[in-house]
Amino acid sequence: MVVDTLRLATAGSVDDGKSTLVGRLLHDSRSVLADQLEAVEHASRSRGQDTPDLALLTDGLRAEREQGITIDVAYRYFATPRRRFILADTPGHVQYTRNMVTGASTAELTVILVDARNGVVEQTRRHVAIAALLRVPHVVLAVNKMDLVGHQENVFAAVAEEFTAYAAGLGVTEVTAVPISALVGDNVVEPSPRMDWYGGPTVLEHLETVPGQQHAADGPARLPVQYVIRPQTAEHPDYRGYAGRIAAGSLRVGEQVTVLPSGLTTRVTGIDLLGERVDAAWAGQSVTVLLADDLDVSRGDLIVPGTDAPATTRDVEATVCHVADRPLTVGHRVLVKHGTRTVQAIVSDIPSRLTLGDLSPYPHPGRLVANDIGRVRIRTAEPLPVDAYADSRGTGSFLLIDPADGTTLTAGMAGDTLVAPRPAPPRTPDA
């Protein structure tokens, strides 16, 4: 029986084997349809390969297949008897780092691949920083291509030690390291007899057993209003409901709530879920909420508990990933999309940019360019009820958008998202 769903993303540098790993997971878990496998076998033969190139199961763009790289985020869905999976295979090239941000933004687990021959490289560090920035709860280090280093335990141990030390410097304390060969399937779904020195789980075993993100009822409720439902029909002459997807916590009938940014207080009199009246609803569910009073509530407002409401502010400081080709500069006029609300704003300061080499902040860079990670202060035209991203991924995140053409410029996480970084220990040369 399928228990739950785990959202995960793969990341890593170019040619570290991300798409091959995903293809191997799909193939060995018997999640590939016969016609899909036949198409991959045909494409592989046309390229002169004797065995199917499982990376082609995810690299769907023509340019990806021609170049043998991943460009766009490829989403795949598969299941085992224990769990369902939604997997985002993200690109490894530096210029597509923004796509990794997209794929990992909703992930509960990130698998970061490292080529055993090359060890931790700059792009690996960038992906670890993004996983830390996005507060992905679980990180898996897959040390790939162990067949090309003779399945040596000391090679795996050295990569795992360096990766774990760097991740710890960014506040990532939970790293599960697995030695694999995605090409032949070692320790992906089945244990490898060629690495009997490794006693941990395979990649799939870990994915099946790692705790999923619990949409807990212990956090404060956050319901961004997406649509006001007012049918005004003979059957429902006085119906006024506020529809949206609960971003955090839970809502219950009879609970006192506050509508932000107005600050007006009322009580929940009803909750409709999938056409049925329920007493309570939790994060992840799309609901329509009925309130006791006829308040001025519209799209973009936020319904929260009356006793645990976030402060509204016009000055937001955040850690950001800049994803646009055009730089972000001080004085830049932008639109801020926070939940279902969009307001005008101006970039008032860029205090620092993260230097990935030694994890130190580069002070007052003046601008951020594509794939930079840095700190930004923005001044909004209207107050926003913003949580710290560390407390709520849903209502602590936002986008900066170019008002001229609607281009997404930057993905932002409010508050101190990264733990104060400490320098990674220097890498000692082999004796």
Sequence and secondary structure as in RCSB ss.txt:
>XXXX:A:sequence
MVVDTLRLATAGSVDDGKSTLVGRLLHDSRSVLADQLEAVEHASRSRGQDTPDLALLTDGLRAEREQGITIDVAY
RYFATPRRRFILADTPGHVQYTRNMVTGASTAELTVILVDARNGVVEQTRRHVAIAALLRVPHVVLAVNKMDLVG
HQENVFAAVAEEFTAYAAGLGVTEVTAVPISALVGDNVVEPSPRMDWYGGPTVLEHLETVPGQQHAADGPARLPV
QYVIRPQTAEHPDYRGYAGRIAAGSLRVGEQVTVLPSGLTTRVTGIDLLGERVDAAWAGQSVTVLLADDLDVSRG
DLIVPGTDAPATTRDVEATVCHVADRPLTVGHRVLVKHGTRTVQAIVSDIPSRLTLGDLSPYPHPGRLVANDIGR
VRIRTAEPLPVDAYADSRGTGSFLLIDPADGTTLTAGMAGDTLVAPRPAPPRTPDA
>XXXX:A:secstr
    EEEEEEEESTTSSHHHHHHHHHHHTT S HHHHHHHHHHHHHTT SS  GGGGT  SHHHHHHTS  S EE
EEEEETTEEEEEEE   SGGGHHHHHHHHTT SEEEEEEETTT S HHHHHHHHHHHHTT SEEEEEEE GGGGT
T HHHHHHHHHHHHHHHHHTT   EEEEE BTTTTBTTTB  GGGTT  S  HHHHHHHS      SSS  BEE 
 EEE    SSSTT  EEEEE  BSEEETT EEEEETTTEEEEEEEEEETTEEESEEETT EEEEEESS     TT
 EEEETTS   EEEEEEEEEEE SSS EETT EEEEEETTEEEEEEEEEEEEEEETTTTEEEE  SEE TT EEE
EEEEEEEEEE   TTT TTTSEEEEE TTT  EEEEEEES  S             
